[in-house]
Amino acid sequence: MFDQLMKALTHPHKLKIIMALYEKEYLTAQDIKSIAPDIPHASLYRHLNSLEDEGLIKVVKKERVRSMVEKTYSLSLPLDDGLQHQLSNRDGEGLFQLFYGFMLPLLSRFFRYSRMGSIDLMHDPMSFKSFKIKGSPSELRKLTKQIQDLIEPFAVEDPEAQTMAVVLTPPVE
């Protein structure tokens, strides 16, 4: 499933479908079409079938509407189970599920922001930056803790508040 998810996240239409299902939880093809009208009708159904075949989304309800069957879709990935799975099995797929669950809300916010009628990058307080850093595991843990301590006083439980995320990528050989 990992490879299929990576491919889907890099495909603009499949990413829009996944993000729409993340935000609304349950959607029909018509619902998705209204959220992402730039996806051609035939492509939408092809992508839905592909995502379903790959196990990334599932049909949770079928309802006869006139002479057709309307399907309601949801995400298949058990995002809430990722931590337990990763801790018990120490596998990469569980870790990726965790990271996917962490990143999807961030992608969703940027997606919604990019679709606003008028965006003002000079005025709106938003940014993203990537640095290559090097240090021992204890130095990197200390750095991460210091960054978290700087951010903590600004943390609120307000769904309308902006989100700041800190990610330290794992070492890769």
C-alpha distance (Angstrom), angle and dihedral (degrees) to the residues before:
residue distance angle dihedral
M1 . . .
F2 3.81 . .
D3 3.82 93.6 .
Q4 3.81 93.0 46.5
L5 3.80 91.0 49.7
M6 3.80 92.2 50.1
K7 3.82 90.6 50.8
A8 3.80 91.7 47.2
L9 3.80 92.9 49.9
T10 3.80 90.6 54.4
H11 3.81 94.1 49.0
P12 3.84 109.5 85.5
H13 3.82 97.0 -145.5
K14 3.80 95.4 43.3
L15 3.81 89.7 47.1
K16 3.82 90.1 53.5
I17 3.80 90.4 50.9
I18 3.81 92.1 49.1
M19 3.81 91.8 47.0
A20 3.80 92.3 48.1
L21 3.81 90.4 51.6
Y22 3.78 90.8 46.3
E23 3.80 91.8 53.9
K24 3.81 99.2 40.7
E25 3.84 99.1 26.6
Y26 3.84 95.6 -151.1
L27 3.81 123.5 42.6
T28 3.78 140.3 159.5
A29 3.80 122.1 -139.6
Q30 3.82 88.0 -101.6
D31 3.81 90.7 53.4
I32 3.80 90.5 50.7
K33 3.81 90.6 46.9
S34 3.81 90.1 55.2
I35 3.83 91.2 49.1
A36 3.82 94.2 44.9
P37 3.82 106.8 26.3
D38 3.82 91.6 165.0
I39 3.83 91.1 72.5
P40 3.82 107.0 93.0
H41 3.81 113.5 -119.7
A42 3.82 96.0 -115.7
S43 3.81 91.7 44.3
L44 3.80 91.3 51.8
Y45 3.80 92.7 57.4
R46 3.81 91.9 42.9
H47 3.83 90.4 51.8
L48 3.80 92.6 45.8
N49 3.80 90.5 52.0
S50 3.80 91.1 46.2
L51 3.82 93.3 48.8
E52 3.80 90.0 47.7
D53 3.83 92.6 48.4
E54 3.82 89.3 49.6
G55 3.81 90.7 52.8
L56 3.81 94.6 -118.0
I57 3.81 95.2 115.7
K58 3.78 131.9 23.0
V59 3.78 137.9 -157.2
V60 3.79 108.5 -112.8
K61 3.79 98.2 175.2
K62 3.80 139.4 17.8
E63 3.79 119.8 -161.5
R64 3.78 129.2 178.3
V65 3.80 110.2 -123.6
R66 3.79 111.3 -177.3
S67 3.82 105.0 -51.1
M68 3.80 95.7 -21.3
V69 3.78 136.9 74.3
E70 3.79 113.6 -122.9
K71 3.79 115.0 -152.4
T72 3.78 125.1 -152.2
Y73 3.79 114.3 -149.9
S74 3.80 136.2 -158.7
L75 3.79 135.5 174.6
S76 3.80 115.1 -83.0
L77 3.77 96.9 -155.9
P78 3.81 112.3 105.0
L79 3.80 94.9 -139.3
D80 3.80 93.4 173.5
D81 3.81 92.7 54.9
G82 3.80 93.9 54.5
L83 3.80 97.5 92.6
Q84 3.78 95.8 49.2
H85 3.81 91.2 44.4
Q86 3.80 93.2 48.2
L87 3.78 94.7 46.3
S88 3.78 94.4 47.5
N89 3.81 97.8 42.8
R90 3.81 102.6 26.6
D91 3.77 89.7 -143.8
G92 3.77 132.1 148.4
E93 3.79 95.8 -124.9
G94 3.81 92.2 58.7
L95 3.79 90.6 48.4
F96 3.78 90.5 49.2
Q97 3.83 89.9 51.2
L98 3.79 88.2 54.8
F99 3.78 92.5 49.0
Y100 3.79 91.8 45.3
G101 3.79 89.7 52.9
F102 3.80 88.9 49.8
M103 3.82 95.3 47.6
L104 3.81 100.9 42.1
P105 3.83 94.9 73.4
L106 3.81 89.2 49.3
L107 3.80 92.0 50.2
S108 3.79 88.9 46.6
R109 3.81 92.7 54.7
F110 3.80 92.5 48.4
F111 3.80 89.9 46.4
R112 3.82 92.3 52.6
Y113 3.81 91.2 44.7
S114 3.81 92.0 50.4
R115 3.82 89.9 52.3
M116 3.81 95.0 53.1
G117 3.78 114.4 115.8
S118 3.76 94.2 -114.9
I119 3.79 126.3 15.6
D120 3.77 123.8 -170.9
L121 3.79 111.1 -160.6
M122 3.81 91.6 -179.8
H123 3.82 93.1 54.2
D124 3.80 106.3 30.1
P125 3.81 111.8 82.4
M126 3.79 100.2 -124.8
S127 3.75 135.1 119.3
F128 3.75 145.3 145.6
K129 3.77 127.5 -149.2
S130 3.77 135.8 175.3
F131 3.81 126.3 -155.1
K132 3.78 131.3 -174.2
I133 3.79 105.8 -132.9
K134 3.77 133.4 178.0
G135 3.79 131.3 -160.8
S136 3.75 143.7 121.7
P137 3.82 117.4 -75.1
S138 3.82 90.5 -102.8
E139 3.82 92.1 48.7
L140 3.80 91.5 49.9
R141 3.83 91.8 48.1
K142 3.81 88.6 50.6
L143 3.82 91.7 49.0
T144 3.80 91.2 49.3
K145 3.82 90.4 50.0
Q146 3.83 91.5 49.7
I147 3.82 91.1 51.4
Q148 3.81 90.9 48.3
D149 3.82 90.2 49.5
L150 3.83 89.7 53.2
I151 3.79 92.7 50.7
E152 3.83 98.4 40.8
P153 3.86 97.2 81.6
F154 3.82 89.2 59.4
A155 3.83 95.7 49.3
V156 3.82 115.9 117.9
E157 3.81 136.5 170.6
D158 3.80 93.7 -124.8
P159 3.84 117.5 125.4
E160 3.82 89.5 -153.6
A161 3.81 93.3 54.9
Q162 3.76 120.2 103.7
T163 3.80 119.4 -100.9
M164 3.78 126.5 -126.7
A165 3.78 116.0 -169.7
V166 3.78 130.4 -172.0
V167 3.79 118.5 -156.5
L168 3.77 125.8 -177.8
T169 3.79 107.4 -170.4
P170 3.79 117.8 -137.9
P171 3.80 120.5 -108.5
V172 3.80 114.4 -89.2
E173 3.78 123.0 -161.5
